[in-house]
Amino acid sequence: MSNTQANKMTNYRWIICAMLFFATTVNYMDRQVLSLTWKDFIAPEFHWTDTHYGNITAIFSIVYAIANLFAGRFVDWMGTKKGYMWSIFIWSLGACLHAVCGWATEHTVGIHDVNEMISATGAVASTIAITSVYYFIAARIVLGVGEAGNFPAAIKVTAEYFPKKDRAFSTSIFNAGSTVGALVAPISIPPLARYFQSIGIGNGWEMAFIVIGALGFVWMGLWMFIYKRPAENSHVNAAELAYIQQDKEEEEKEAPAAPEVEEKKLTFLQCFRYRQTWAVAFGKFMTDGVWWFFLFWTPAYISDVYHLPSDSGTAQMLIFVLYAITILSIYGGKLPTIIINRTGKNPYAARMQAMLIFALFPLLALFAQPLGQFSYWYPIIIIGIAGAAHQSWSANIYSVVGDMFPNSAIATIIGIGGMAGGIGSFIINKCSGVLFDYAGNTGMQFMGFEGKEAGYFIIFCICAVAYLIGWCIMKLLVPRYKRIIVE
C-alpha cells in the first residue's frame, strides 16, 4: 500500500452519522403512528374527541420534558453506547405497548369485541373513552421516557465524532431523520393499519404500532457492533482521528503551557447558573412546540378542514409533500459554515445569524389558513417551509451547546433544552385540543374564520411568531460567544 493510500482519511464518522439518522427516523415514526391512526382507526373505536387526543399528546410532551431533564444526565453517566441502547430499547417497548391498549380496554370495561365497542353509546361510550385514554397515556409515558434520550445521546456522539465546524451540518443530516420519519410515516402507517384491518388482525392500528416499534430493536443490534469511541475504533485511522480532534489540538496550541488535568464536570445544579443554559432552554421552549404541533395535528387538520381521511391517496400525498419540503433543512446546517468561511465570525455568531434567517420563514404561517380557502396545497406548502426552517433552527441550536459547553455537560444541557421544549409542546398540544373542540362546538369566529378553522388559524399565528421571540430572548441572554470554563 502506498503512503498516499495509507494516509488517506477514513470517513467512518459518516457511518456513525447514518446510524444517528436511522435512530431519529425510527424515533419519529414511532411518534407518528398515533397521530396517523387516531382520527380514522382509533377514535371511532374508543369514542375520542380532540380533547382526548390533545390530553394524550400533552401528557406525552410533559413526560418527555421531565425525562429530558434526566436523560441527558443519564447518557453522560452511562456513556454514549449504553445510554443510547437503553433509550431506544425503552421507547421501542413503549411503542409496541400501544398495541395492547384496545385489549386492555375491552377487558376492563367488559366488552367482547371491536364492533361492540364501536356501537356503544351514552355512559358506556364515555367509560370506554376515558379508560382507553388512560391506557394510551401509560404506553405514551414509556415511549416518552425512552425517546427523551435520543437527542442528548445523538448530540454527544456528534461532539465525539465531528469537529465544531462540521457539527451543525452533521446534526442537520441526522436531524433530517425526523423529517424522513415523518415523510415515510403517512405513506406506510395508514396503509399498514388498513391492511391488517382487512385481514382481520385486530382493528389494524395495533399491528402498525408493533411493526414500527420493532425497527428500534433492529437498530440496537447494529449499534452494538458499529459504535466505539473514535480513539478506540479500528475503523478510524490516524488521519480521521486528527481531523475529528482538530479543535482539541488548536486549543492545546493556544495554551501549550497549561498543565494537563482531568476535565472538571458541571453538576446538574451548576448548569443552571449560566445564561447559556437559559438561552438554549428558552430557544427550545418557544419553538419545539411548533414542530410538535405540526407533527401531531397536521393529519387531523387535513381531516377536519378538508375532510380527507388519513389513508386516502390525497391526504398521504399532502403529508408526503409537506415533509419532502422539510428535507431542505439539511442545507440549513451548512449555512453557518458558509458564514464562517466568508466572514471569519466565530461559530456562535454565525449560528445566531443563520438562526435569525430561519426565524423569518415561519412568518409565512400567518397566510396558511387564508390561502387554504383557495387550495389545500397552500397551507401544506407553507407548513413544509416552516418545518424546514424549524429543523434548520433546531440543528443549529443543538450545535450551539457543543460550541459553549464542555463535552462532559453536552448531553445534560441538551436534556435541559429538551425539557423546556417538551413543556412548550405540552402547552400547545393541550390548548389545541381544548380550543378545537370549543371552536367546533360553539362555531367560534376569529378573523373571518369559523369553527375549527378559526381555532387552527389562532394556533398558526402563534407558531408564526414563536421563532423571532425565541431568537430575541437568546440574543439578550448571550449577546456574544462565551465558552463555559469549569474551574
Buried (B, 14 or more C-beta within 10 A) or exposed (E): EEEEEEEEBBEBBBEBBBBBBBBBBBBBBBBBBBBBBBBBBBBBBBBBBBBBBBBBBBBBBBBBBBBBBBBBBBBBEBEBBEBBBBBBBBBBBBBBBBBBBBEBBBEBBEBEEBEBBBEBEEEBBEBBBBBBBEBBBBBBBBBBBBBBBBBBBBBBBBBBBBBBBBBBBBBBBBBBBBBBBBBBBBBBBBBBBBBBBEEEEBBBBBBBBBBBBEBBBEBBEEBEEBBBEBEEBEBBBEEBBEBBBBBEEEEEEEEEEEEEEEEEEBEBEBBEEBBBBBBBBBBBBBBBBBBBBBBBBBBBBBBBBBEBBBBBEEBBBBBBBBBBBBBBBBEBBBBBBEBBEEEEBBBBBBBBBBBBBBBEBBBBBBBBBBBBEEEBBBBBBBBBBBBBBBBBBBBBBBBBBBBBBBBBBBBBBBBBBBBBBBBBBBBBBBBBBBBBBBBBEEEBEBEEBBBBBBBBBBBBBBBBBBBBBBBBBBBEBBEEBEEBEEE
